[in-house]
Amino acid sequence: MLINCVAYQHGKRLADVPIGEIGTYLHCPDCFVWVALKDAEPDELKYMQDQFSLHELAVEDALHGHQRPKIEEYGESLFGVMHTVEMVGGELVVGELDVFVEENYVVSVRNHSTQGFLGVRARCEREPQLLKQGSAFVFYALMDAVVDRYFPVLDAIESELEVIEENIFASGTERANIERLYQLKSKVTILKHAVTPLMEAVAKLYGGRVPRICVNTQEYFRDVYDHLYRINASIDTIRDTIGTAIQVNLSMVAINGSEINKRLAAWAAIFAVATAFVGIWGMNFEVMPELHWKYGYPAAVGFITLLCGYLYYRFRKAGWL
């Protein structure tokens, strides 16, 4: 679906362009066309491929989706894939933004994402002195918007982890904590898969040999790289914290199990002593002095009771009961 198609010249909006007239503006000096698509159909991508001479491999990647974040060069053009990550109802929803860039055009294709980029277009139009740098600045602005949207997701994950950590020592929450920690670990992994490959790709757009189209915008891409580096470092810290929390939670489970085993062992010892004496006095022998003593039964019961009481006292004092 076509969102908009606009031509820019010297950093200013020139005109809204019907898709049938795109070719008219492609050869204007210092002019580029920015086309935005959402969940593009195959025939729409095929039309854009014909209009802008997009590389067939890049078009195929955009059509099939589910690509790893990357930036690839095809001659003088660039093809970038970025994952959009948003929190919806406590779950992470991953979309994709594919961007085709050359000196005289930008084609952005948004897939499976509810968050639009109209704000990015408005930002670019508010900064004509930067938009003069051409399509590379639009590529940067789109990438910067995608990366900035990772920060709220990261904050939500950190807040959820803090809540779990507060409850980790609460009795009876061990199983729920383990489930929540593993769910959180899954979310962190999703964000990690969006950030790390993109960070590696952006590193190719500044310093050293860079694509010709990005020569004048290297410092902007370096800024994006710095943001990605910070996010990646925070993700690694969160992953380590989750791993530690899981180990602490498992240790709490082991400690609770040990406490239960100690209680069972203490009660078993008490009943074992009583059982031993009852077993001895319950044997059928003819010659047992206690059998013919009228106080034998009360004495035996009293002795067993006192001995069990003493054992209970000792186990209680040792903290086993």
WOGI-V554689 format. One record per run of one state. SS is the DSSP state (H for helix, E for strand, C for the rest). FROM is the first residue (numbers start at 1). TO is the last residue. If there is no record, write none. Layout:
BEGIN
SS,FROM,TO
SS,FROM,TO
END
This chain:
BEGIN
C,1,1
E,2,9
C,10,11
E,12,16
C,17,18
H,19,26
C,27,30
E,31,38
C,39,41
H,42,52
C,53,55
H,56,64
C,65,69
E,70,74
C,75,76
E,77,88
C,89,90
E,91,102
C,103,104
E,105,111
C,112,117
H,118,126
C,127,127
H,128,131
C,132,134
H,135,167
C,168,173
H,174,205
C,206,211
H,212,281
C,282,288
H,289,292
C,293,295
H,296,317
C,318,321
END
